[in-house]
């Protein structure tokens, strides 16, 4: 499966299938949440939250790819990510794009 954030793939003619998406809501446990709260007092990278968001993006992408594979897609183009806070210490990540098939010429 080819994943790109452009609306084309060089050298390929594409047939548009449909919009595909994947999402997840992730949170850290209370211990990590408290330790990250202390980190905000001194500044610096919040590594536990960074890790949480990386995991969330990976899971959302995996779900989007599974949806595209079920449609018989060869690639997903024009991929976009979005995130939002659901509550303190929890975030939703959504990824979406257009599933396409390659047209043989």
N, C-alpha and C positions, 0 to 999 in steps of 0.2 A: 504494500500500500504506500503510495507516494503522498506525502503531506506537504503542501506549500501555502504560503500566505499571499501568493499572486493569483490572478484570475486566469492564468494560462500555465501550460507546461511546454517548454521549448520543444519543438519537433513533434508535438502530439496534437491531433485534432480531437476535440472533446465533445461528448454528448452529455448534457446536463441531466442528472437524475432528480435530485431533490436536496433540500436542506437536511443536514444531519447534525446532531448535537450530543453532547455528553455533559453531565454535571455531577457535582458532589458537594456536600457540606461537611467540613472538617472542623474539629476542635482539638485543643490540647487538654491533657488532664490537669487537674487543679494544682498539682505540684509544679508542673512546667509553667502554668499560668502565673503562679505566685513568683517563681524565680524570674520570669521575664518582666514582671511588674517592677521588681527591684532594679533590673537592668535599665529601665527607663529613667531612673534617678541619676545614673552616671553616664548614660548615652552609649552608643555603639550599636552594632548589629544584633538584632533579636534572632539568634540562630535557630531556636526551637520553632519560632513562627515561620522563618524562612524555609525550614525543612518541611513544616506542615503545608505550606503553600506549594512547594515543589511536588510533594506527594499528591496533593489535591489536583494540580494540573496534569500530572501523569495519569491519575485515575480517570479524570474527565476525558482526556484524550483517548485513553483505552476504550472507554464507553462509546465515544463518537466513532472510532474506527470500527468497533463491533457492529454498530448500526449500519455503517457504510458497507461493510463486508456482507451483511445480510441482504443488502440490495444488489450485490454483485458488482460493486464499484471497483474501479482500478486505482482511483486517487480521490483525494479531497483537496479542493482548491479554495482560495480566499478564506483561510482559517483565521478566526479571531477569538481572543480570550477576553473574558470579563470576570471581575470578582467584586464581591460586596460583603460587607459585614452583616451577619445575621443577628448576632448578639455578641457581647463581650467575649473575646477568645474563640469565636467561631466565624468561619467565612465560607461563603459559597463561591465556587469557581464553575463557570460555564464556558464551554468551547463550542464553536459552531463553524460550519463551512458548507460548501456545496460538493456533494458526491457526484463524481463523473465517471464515465466509461470512455475508454479510448476507441476511436473509430479507425478502422484499418482502411487505408487508401491505396 
